[in-house]
Structures are given as C-alpha cells and as structure tokens.
Amino acid sequence: MAYPEYLKSQAQSMRENGYSIKEIAKKLKIAVSTSSVWLSNVKLSDEVQEILRQKKILGQYKSSVVIREKTRQSRQKSDEEALEKIKRIKKDSSLDALCCSLLYWAEGSKNCSIVGFTNSDPIMISTYLKLLRSAFPITESKFRCLVHIHEYHDDLDERTYWSKITSIPLNQFSKSYLKPHTGNRKKQGYHGTISVRYYDAKIGRQIKSYYNMFVQHLGA
C-alpha cells in the first residue's frame, strides 16, 4: 500500500519529538513495519532518546502488571475449580488414611516398624500429622522429634517453633542435629528440617498397605 508522502514527513517530525515507532504507526494508521522503515535514519537528540527510554521502561512495567494480573486471575480460577471438586469428595477417615499414606509414600521412611516423616515445610508437616491423627488411633506419647538445623539457628527456638507446628511437647524432642553449613548464605524464614517419628509397627503396615493397594487398584 502506497502512503501519501506527507505522512512520512509527519512521522519523522513526531519521531523527533519523542514518539515511539508504535505510537506513530497507531496515530497515523500505518503499518508498524512501515513506520520502522521510515524512521530508521532519523537522528534523535539526547533528550528525545531519554524520553523514549523512559517510555520503554514504563511500557515494560505496564506489561508486567498486566501479566501478573492475568496470572493471578488464572491462579484464582484454578483454585476455585479445585475447591469445588474437593467439596464434592465425601470426607471420612478412609480418605484421610489414603491422603496420609500418599504423603508418607513421598516423604516418609519405608521402615514399617517406625512411622517416620521428614520435611522442612511446616504446612506439609502439619497436614501430614492432621491426617495421621484423624485416620489412625494415635497415642501422643509415642511421638518423637528430631530437628536438623545449621549453626546459625538457635536450638531451643527452632524446637519450640516445631513443637507449635506439630502440637508435640518439647520433652518429646531430642537435641537438634547440627548440619554442616558453608556459611555463604542464610535462608530467611528457614527453620531447619524436622523428622517426626511414631513408634507403632501396626500403623506403619497399615499406611504401607494403603498406598500399595491404591497403586494396585489404579493399575499403575
């Protein structure tokens, strides 16, 4: 498509006054590729270059805001759909036992005489214990805990933190294990790793049976 010659002069004048190639194309209703070709040799003053640089930064910021909002909306929609499906699931002790066993399959020890579960995520630890307590007849005094920390941690502070997360008394915690640390950096908000052990071989066998039979039922 041939454009009137005056448009090219107008585009060059706008460019010299700090308009971007896309802005010029939009205002003059020409193709961006045409705008780019027309303006490729236009000399820009330092002031105009700074104006265009700021516009680019602003454009990138606006784009990131739009992307973040779309991501937030997408995540929210996904969460709402998941919650609706979860609400339709019939909740009982068998479901809790299955969920507990699947978590245990991923993060638990495979020694059936000791039901051991190790992780550094307080949400995963508290979720696992909630399911375990709900699904099986638990004697609270059989719990034992060992926290793995670095030298920059305070032993008592971290055991107290995990005691609150697990609802297991401090007197059922061993002295924390000190892990080697390079000293290069500290993880903010990191409270070490906790190993929660429950001494009951029968429950250990039941948990193992749940995930083994679940896999067999799926035909995996």
C-alpha positions in Angstrom: 0.0 0.0 0.0 1.4 3.4 -1.0 1.1 6.1 1.6 1.0 9.9 0.9 4.4 11.5 1.1 3.3 14.0 3.7 2.7 11.1 6.2 6.4 10.2 6.1 7.3 13.8 6.9 4.8 13.9 9.7 6.1 10.6 11.1 9.7 11.9 11.1 8.6 15.1 12.9 6.7 13.1 15.5 9.8 10.8 16.0 12.0 13.8 16.6 9.5 14.9 19.3 9.8 11.7 21.2 7.0 9.5 19.8 7.8 5.8 19.6 7.5 3.8 16.4 4.4 2.0 17.6 2.8 5.3 18.7 3.4 6.9 15.3 2.0 3.8 13.5 -1.1 3.9 15.6 -1.7 7.7 15.3 -1.1 7.8 11.5 -2.8 4.5 10.9 0.1 3.0 9.1 1.8 -0.4 9.5 4.4 -0.7 12.3 6.9 -2.1 9.7 6.4 1.0 7.5 6.8 3.3 10.5 10.1 1.5 11.4 11.5 1.8 7.8 10.6 5.5 7.5 12.2 6.3 10.8 15.3 4.2 10.7 17.6 7.0 9.8 16.0 9.8 12.0 18.7 11.3 14.2 17.5 11.7 17.8 18.7 14.2 20.4 19.9 13.0 23.8 16.7 14.5 25.3 14.4 12.5 22.9 16.4 9.3 23.5 15.8 9.7 27.2 12.1 10.3 26.6 11.9 7.1 24.6 14.0 5.1 27.1 11.5 6.2 29.9 8.6 5.2 27.7 10.1 1.8 27.1 10.6 1.3 30.9 7.0 2.4 31.5 5.8 0.1 28.8 7.6 -2.9 30.3 6.2 -2.1 33.7 2.7 -1.9 32.4 3.1 -5.1 30.5 4.4 -6.9 33.7 1.4 -5.6 35.6 -1.0 -7.0 33.0 0.8 -10.3 33.0 0.8 -10.5 36.8 -2.9 -9.8 36.9 -3.7 -12.4 34.3 -1.6 -14.9 36.2 -3.4 -14.0 39.5 -6.8 -14.4 37.8 -5.8 -17.7 36.3 -4.5 -19.0 39.6 -7.7 -17.9 41.4 -9.9 -19.6 38.8 -7.8 -22.8 39.2 -8.1 -22.6 43.0 -11.8 -22.1 42.8 -12.3 -25.1 40.5 -10.1 -27.3 42.6 -12.0 -26.2 45.8 -15.4 -27.1 44.2 -14.1 -30.6 43.3 -12.7 -31.1 46.8 -16.0 -30.1 48.3 -17.7 -32.8 46.4 -15.5 -35.5 47.8 -17.0 -37.5 50.7 -14.7 -36.9 53.6 -14.2 -39.7 56.1 -11.4 -41.5 57.9 -10.7 -43.7 54.9 -10.0 -40.7 52.7 -7.7 -39.2 55.5 -5.9 -42.5 55.7 -5.3 -42.6 51.9 -4.1 -39.0 51.7 -1.9 -39.6 54.7 -0.4 -42.7 53.1 0.3 -40.9 49.8 2.1 -38.1 51.6 4.0 -40.8 53.6 4.9 -42.6 50.4 6.5 -39.5 49.1 8.3 -38.2 52.2 8.1 -41.0 54.8 10.6 -43.6 55.8 10.0 -47.1 54.5 10.7 -48.9 57.8 7.3 -50.1 58.8 8.3 -50.5 62.5 8.8 -46.7 62.8 6.4 -44.3 61.1 8.9 -41.6 60.2 8.2 -38.4 58.2 10.8 -35.8 57.4 10.3 -32.4 55.8 11.2 -28.7 56.1 7.8 -27.4 55.0 5.6 -26.6 58.1 2.4 -26.8 56.1 3.3 -30.3 54.8 4.3 -31.4 58.3 1.1 -30.1 60.0 -1.1 -31.5 57.1 0.5 -35.0 57.5 0.1 -35.0 61.2 -3.6 -33.8 61.0 -4.3 -36.7 58.6 -2.4 -39.2 60.7 -4.2 -38.2 63.8 -7.6 -38.3 62.1 -7.1 -41.6 60.3 -5.4 -43.8 62.9 -5.7 -44.4 66.7 -2.7 -42.3 67.9 -1.1 -42.3 71.3 0.5 -38.9 71.6 3.3 -40.0 73.9 4.7 -42.3 71.1 5.8 -39.3 69.0 9.5 -38.4 68.9 11.0 -35.5 67.0 14.5 -34.6 65.8 15.2 -31.2 64.2 18.1 -30.7 61.8 19.5 -27.2 61.9 22.6 -25.1 60.9 24.9 -23.4 63.3 23.2 -20.0 62.8 20.0 -21.4 64.3 19.1 -21.3 67.9 18.4 -24.9 69.0 15.7 -24.1 71.6 14.0 -21.5 69.4 13.7 -24.0 66.5 12.5 -26.9 68.7 9.9 -24.5 70.2 8.8 -23.5 66.6 8.3 -27.1 65.5 6.6 -28.0 68.8 3.9 -25.4 68.0 3.6 -26.7 64.4 3.3 -30.3 65.4 1.5 -29.9 68.7 4.1 -32.3 70.2 5.6 -31.3 73.6 9.2 -30.2 73.8 10.1 -33.1 76.1 9.5 -35.5 73.2 12.1 -33.6 71.1 15.7 -34.8 71.0 18.6 -32.3 71.0 18.8 -31.0 67.5 21.2 -32.4 64.9 23.6 -29.7 63.6 24.1 -29.9 59.9 27.3 -28.7 58.1 26.9 -25.2 56.6 29.1 -23.4 54.2 28.3 -20.0 55.7 27.8 -18.5 52.3 24.2 -17.5 52.9 21.3 -17.9 55.3 17.9 -18.9 54.3 15.4 -16.4 55.5 12.4 -18.0 57.3 14.1 -21.4 57.2 13.6 -23.4 60.4 15.6 -26.4 59.5 14.2 -29.9 58.8 12.1 -31.9 61.2 11.9 -35.7 61.4 8.7 -36.8 63.2 8.8 -40.5 64.3 5.9 -42.5 65.6 6.6 -45.9 67.1 3.8 -48.3 66.0 4.5 -51.1 63.6 0.9 -51.9 63.1 0.1 -48.4 61.8 3.2 -48.5 59.7 2.0 -51.6 58.0 -1.5 -50.1 57.5 -0.1 -47.0 55.9 2.1 -49.1 53.5 -0.9 -51.2 52.6 -3.0 -48.2 51.8 -0.6 -46.8 49.2 0.3 -50.2 47.8 -3.3 -51.2 47.3 -4.1 -47.8 45.9 -1.5 -48.2 43.2 -2.6 -51.8 42.5 -6.2 -50.5 42.3 -5.2 -47.9 39.7 -3.3 -50.5 37.7 -0.2 -48.3 37.8 
